[in-house]
Amino acid sequence: MEHAPIVVHRISPSGGRRVTLRVRDRDAALGTAGTDADVIEFLRRAEVPDPDEVVLGGGPALIEWQGDAPHVYEAEPTDTDVP
């Protein structure tokens, strides 16, 4: 099965999402993103063409958002109501 070359991993418990880029069958860590702008900047530095389009309009063939909704970087707060 073919995987997208760019992976935005699930949200970490402290917030943010790790971003990796698959190059020549190896994953390179680009950083931890707290916003779409961070992901775009990581891809720009990695010389990915049209990083804005990849993040904001890219299809599943280019970018995979794992575990959580795309473009979300903070975990949903748990219900803290205490009786």
MODELLER restraints for C-alpha pairs under 7 A, 6 or more apart:
rsr = mdl.restraints
at = mdl.atoms
rsr.add(forms.Gaussian(group=physical.xy_distance, feature=features.Distance(at['CA:4:A'], at['CA:60:A']), mean=6.57, stdev=0.5))
rsr.add(forms.Gaussian(group=physical.xy_distance, feature=features.Distance(at['CA:4:A'], at['CA:61:A']), mean=5.11, stdev=0.5))
rsr.add(forms.Gaussian(group=physical.xy_distance, feature=features.Distance(at['CA:4:A'], at['CA:62:A']), mean=4.94, stdev=0.5))
rsr.add(forms.Gaussian(group=physical.xy_distance, feature=features.Distance(at['CA:4:A'], at['CA:63:A']), mean=5.34, stdev=0.5))
rsr.add(forms.Gaussian(group=physical.xy_distance, feature=features.Distance(at['CA:4:A'], at['CA:64:A']), mean=5.80, stdev=0.5))
rsr.add(forms.Gaussian(group=physical.xy_distance, feature=features.Distance(at['CA:5:A'], at['CA:21:A']), mean=5.59, stdev=0.5))
rsr.add(forms.Gaussian(group=physical.xy_distance, feature=features.Distance(at['CA:5:A'], at['CA:22:A']), mean=4.79, stdev=0.5))
rsr.add(forms.Gaussian(group=physical.xy_distance, feature=features.Distance(at['CA:5:A'], at['CA:62:A']), mean=5.89, stdev=0.5))
rsr.add(forms.Gaussian(group=physical.xy_distance, feature=features.Distance(at['CA:5:A'], at['CA:63:A']), mean=6.51, stdev=0.5))
rsr.add(forms.Gaussian(group=physical.xy_distance, feature=features.Distance(at['CA:6:A'], at['CA:20:A']), mean=5.87, stdev=0.5))
rsr.add(forms.Gaussian(group=physical.xy_distance, feature=features.Distance(at['CA:6:A'], at['CA:21:A']), mean=4.64, stdev=0.5))
rsr.add(forms.Gaussian(group=physical.xy_distance, feature=features.Distance(at['CA:6:A'], at['CA:22:A']), mean=6.40, stdev=0.5))
rsr.add(forms.Gaussian(group=physical.xy_distance, feature=features.Distance(at['CA:6:A'], at['CA:62:A']), mean=6.13, stdev=0.5))
rsr.add(forms.Gaussian(group=physical.xy_distance, feature=features.Distance(at['CA:6:A'], at['CA:63:A']), mean=4.67, stdev=0.5))
rsr.add(forms.Gaussian(group=physical.xy_distance, feature=features.Distance(at['CA:6:A'], at['CA:64:A']), mean=6.23, stdev=0.5))
rsr.add(forms.Gaussian(group=physical.xy_distance, feature=features.Distance(at['CA:7:A'], at['CA:19:A']), mean=5.72, stdev=0.5))
rsr.add(forms.Gaussian(group=physical.xy_distance, feature=features.Distance(at['CA:7:A'], at['CA:20:A']), mean=5.27, stdev=0.5))
rsr.add(forms.Gaussian(group=physical.xy_distance, feature=features.Distance(at['CA:7:A'], at['CA:21:A']), mean=6.44, stdev=0.5))
rsr.add(forms.Gaussian(group=physical.xy_distance, feature=features.Distance(at['CA:7:A'], at['CA:63:A']), mean=5.72, stdev=0.5))
rsr.add(forms.Gaussian(group=physical.xy_distance, feature=features.Distance(at['CA:7:A'], at['CA:64:A']), mean=4.80, stdev=0.5))
rsr.add(forms.Gaussian(group=physical.xy_distance, feature=features.Distance(at['CA:7:A'], at['CA:65:A']), mean=6.13, stdev=0.5))
rsr.add(forms.Gaussian(group=physical.xy_distance, feature=features.Distance(at['CA:8:A'], at['CA:17:A']), mean=6.25, stdev=0.5))
rsr.add(forms.Gaussian(group=physical.xy_distance, feature=features.Distance(at['CA:8:A'], at['CA:18:A']), mean=5.97, stdev=0.5))
rsr.add(forms.Gaussian(group=physical.xy_distance, feature=features.Distance(at['CA:8:A'], at['CA:19:A']), mean=4.63, stdev=0.5))
rsr.add(forms.Gaussian(group=physical.xy_distance, feature=features.Distance(at['CA:8:A'], at['CA:20:A']), mean=6.67, stdev=0.5))
rsr.add(forms.Gaussian(group=physical.xy_distance, feature=features.Distance(at['CA:8:A'], at['CA:64:A']), mean=6.11, stdev=0.5))
rsr.add(forms.Gaussian(group=physical.xy_distance, feature=features.Distance(at['CA:8:A'], at['CA:65:A']), mean=4.90, stdev=0.5))
rsr.add(forms.Gaussian(group=physical.xy_distance, feature=features.Distance(at['CA:8:A'], at['CA:66:A']), mean=6.12, stdev=0.5))
rsr.add(forms.Gaussian(group=physical.xy_distance, feature=features.Distance(at['CA:9:A'], at['CA:17:A']), mean=5.56, stdev=0.5))
rsr.add(forms.Gaussian(group=physical.xy_distance, feature=features.Distance(at['CA:9:A'], at['CA:18:A']), mean=5.34, stdev=0.5))
rsr.add(forms.Gaussian(group=physical.xy_distance, feature=features.Distance(at['CA:9:A'], at['CA:19:A']), mean=6.22, stdev=0.5))
rsr.add(forms.Gaussian(group=physical.xy_distance, feature=features.Distance(at['CA:9:A'], at['CA:65:A']), mean=6.23, stdev=0.5))
rsr.add(forms.Gaussian(group=physical.xy_distance, feature=features.Distance(at['CA:9:A'], at['CA:66:A']), mean=4.89, stdev=0.5))
rsr.add(forms.Gaussian(group=physical.xy_distance, feature=features.Distance(at['CA:9:A'], at['CA:67:A']), mean=6.93, stdev=0.5))
rsr.add(forms.Gaussian(group=physical.xy_distance, feature=features.Distance(at['CA:10:A'], at['CA:17:A']), mean=5.95, stdev=0.5))
rsr.add(forms.Gaussian(group=physical.xy_distance, feature=features.Distance(at['CA:10:A'], at['CA:66:A']), mean=5.17, stdev=0.5))
rsr.add(forms.Gaussian(group=physical.xy_distance, feature=features.Distance(at['CA:10:A'], at['CA:67:A']), mean=4.76, stdev=0.5))
rsr.add(forms.Gaussian(group=physical.xy_distance, feature=features.Distance(at['CA:10:A'], at['CA:68:A']), mean=5.66, stdev=0.5))
rsr.add(forms.Gaussian(group=physical.xy_distance, feature=features.Distance(at['CA:11:A'], at['CA:17:A']), mean=4.84, stdev=0.5))
rsr.add(forms.Gaussian(group=physical.xy_distance, feature=features.Distance(at['CA:11:A'], at['CA:68:A']), mean=6.83, stdev=0.5))
rsr.add(forms.Gaussian(group=physical.xy_distance, feature=features.Distance(at['CA:11:A'], at['CA:73:A']), mean=6.01, stdev=0.5))
rsr.add(forms.Gaussian(group=physical.xy_distance, feature=features.Distance(at['CA:11:A'], at['CA:74:A']), mean=6.51, stdev=0.5))
rsr.add(forms.Gaussian(group=physical.xy_distance, feature=features.Distance(at['CA:11:A'], at['CA:75:A']), mean=6.30, stdev=0.5))
rsr.add(forms.Gaussian(group=physical.xy_distance, feature=features.Distance(at['CA:13:A'], at['CA:75:A']), mean=6.76, stdev=0.5))
rsr.add(forms.Gaussian(group=physical.xy_distance, feature=features.Distance(at['CA:15:A'], at['CA:73:A']), mean=6.09, stdev=0.5))
rsr.add(forms.Gaussian(group=physical.xy_distance, feature=features.Distance(at['CA:15:A'], at['CA:74:A']), mean=4.72, stdev=0.5))
rsr.add(forms.Gaussian(group=physical.xy_distance, feature=features.Distance(at['CA:15:A'], at['CA:75:A']), mean=6.17, stdev=0.5))
rsr.add(forms.Gaussian(group=physical.xy_distance, feature=features.Distance(at['CA:16:A'], at['CA:32:A']), mean=5.98, stdev=0.5))
rsr.add(forms.Gaussian(group=physical.xy_distance, feature=features.Distance(at['CA:16:A'], at['CA:33:A']), mean=5.28, stdev=0.5))
rsr.add(forms.Gaussian(group=physical.xy_distance, feature=features.Distance(at['CA:16:A'], at['CA:34:A']), mean=4.53, stdev=0.5))
rsr.add(forms.Gaussian(group=physical.xy_distance, feature=features.Distance(at['CA:16:A'], at['CA:73:A']), mean=4.87, stdev=0.5))
rsr.add(forms.Gaussian(group=physical.xy_distance, feature=features.Distance(at['CA:16:A'], at['CA:74:A']), mean=6.12, stdev=0.5))
rsr.add(forms.Gaussian(group=physical.xy_distance, feature=features.Distance(at['CA:17:A'], at['CA:32:A']), mean=5.24, stdev=0.5))
rsr.add(forms.Gaussian(group=physical.xy_distance, feature=features.Distance(at['CA:17:A'], at['CA:33:A']), mean=5.19, stdev=0.5))
rsr.add(forms.Gaussian(group=physical.xy_distance, feature=features.Distance(at['CA:17:A'], at['CA:34:A']), mean=6.62, stdev=0.5))
rsr.add(forms.Gaussian(group=physical.xy_distance, feature=features.Distance(at['CA:17:A'], at['CA:73:A']), mean=6.15, stdev=0.5))
rsr.add(forms.Gaussian(group=physical.xy_distance, feature=features.Distance(at['CA:18:A'], at['CA:31:A']), mean=5.82, stdev=0.5))
rsr.add(forms.Gaussian(group=physical.xy_distance, feature=features.Distance(at['CA:18:A'], at['CA:32:A']), mean=4.26, stdev=0.5))
rsr.add(forms.Gaussian(group=physical.xy_distance, feature=features.Distance(at['CA:18:A'], at['CA:33:A']), mean=6.22, stdev=0.5))
rsr.add(forms.Gaussian(group=physical.xy_distance, feature=features.Distance(at['CA:19:A'], at['CA:29:A']), mean=6.15, stdev=0.5))
rsr.add(forms.Gaussian(group=physical.xy_distance, feature=features.Distance(at['CA:19:A'], at['CA:30:A']), mean=5.51, stdev=0.5))
rsr.add(forms.Gaussian(group=physical.xy_distance, feature=features.Distance(at['CA:19:A'], at['CA:31:A']), mean=5.64, stdev=0.5))
rsr.add(forms.Gaussian(group=physical.xy_distance, feature=features.Distance(at['CA:19:A'], at['CA:32:A']), mean=5.99, stdev=0.5))
rsr.add(forms.Gaussian(group=physical.xy_distance, feature=features.Distance(at['CA:19:A'], at['CA:33:A']), mean=6.88, stdev=0.5))
rsr.add(forms.Gaussian(group=physical.xy_distance, feature=features.Distance(at['CA:20:A'], at['CA:27:A']), mean=6.06, stdev=0.5))
rsr.add(forms.Gaussian(group=physical.xy_distance, feature=features.Distance(at['CA:20:A'], at['CA:28:A']), mean=5.41, stdev=0.5))
rsr.add(forms.Gaussian(group=physical.xy_distance, feature=features.Distance(at['CA:20:A'], at['CA:29:A']), mean=4.47, stdev=0.5))
rsr.add(forms.Gaussian(group=physical.xy_distance, feature=features.Distance(at['CA:20:A'], at['CA:30:A']), mean=5.41, stdev=0.5))
rsr.add(forms.Gaussian(group=physical.xy_distance, feature=features.Distance(at['CA:21:A'], at['CA:27:A']), mean=5.52, stdev=0.5))
rsr.add(forms.Gaussian(group=physical.xy_distance, feature=features.Distance(at['CA:21:A'], at['CA:28:A']), mean=5.19, stdev=0.5))
rsr.add(forms.Gaussian(group=physical.xy_distance, feature=features.Distance(at['CA:21:A'], at['CA:29:A']), mean=6.56, stdev=0.5))
rsr.add(forms.Gaussian(group=physical.xy_distance, feature=features.Distance(at['CA:21:A'], at['CA:30:A']), mean=6.94, stdev=0.5))
rsr.add(forms.Gaussian(group=physical.xy_distance, feature=features.Distance(at['CA:22:A'], at['CA:28:A']), mean=6.17, stdev=0.5))
rsr.add(forms.Gaussian(group=physical.xy_distance, feature=features.Distance(at['CA:30:A'], at['CA:42:A']), mean=5.93, stdev=0.5))
rsr.add(forms.Gaussian(group=physical.xy_distance, feature=features.Distance(at['CA:33:A'], at['CA:39:A']), mean=5.79, stdev=0.5))
rsr.add(forms.Gaussian(group=physical.xy_distance, feature=features.Distance(at['CA:34:A'], at['CA:73:A']), mean=5.52, stdev=0.5))
rsr.add(forms.Gaussian(group=physical.xy_distance, feature=features.Distance(at['CA:35:A'], at['CA:73:A']), mean=6.41, stdev=0.5))
rsr.add(forms.Gaussian(group=physical.xy_distance, feature=features.Distance(at['CA:36:A'], at['CA:71:A']), mean=6.25, stdev=0.5))
rsr.add(forms.Gaussian(group=physical.xy_distance, feature=features.Distance(at['CA:40:A'], at['CA:51:A']), mean=5.28, stdev=0.5))
rsr.add(forms.Gaussian(group=physical.xy_distance, feature=features.Distance(at['CA:40:A'], at['CA:52:A']), mean=5.78, stdev=0.5))
rsr.add(forms.Gaussian(group=physical.xy_distance, feature=features.Distance(at['CA:40:A'], at['CA:55:A']), mean=6.49, stdev=0.5))
rsr.add(forms.Gaussian(group=physical.xy_distance, feature=features.Distance(at['CA:43:A'], at['CA:51:A']), mean=5.69, stdev=0.5))
rsr.add(forms.Gaussian(group=physical.xy_distance, feature=features.Distance(at['CA:44:A'], at['CA:51:A']), mean=5.90, stdev=0.5))
rsr.add(forms.Gaussian(group=physical.xy_distance, feature=features.Distance(at['CA:54:A'], at['CA:62:A']), mean=6.84, stdev=0.5))
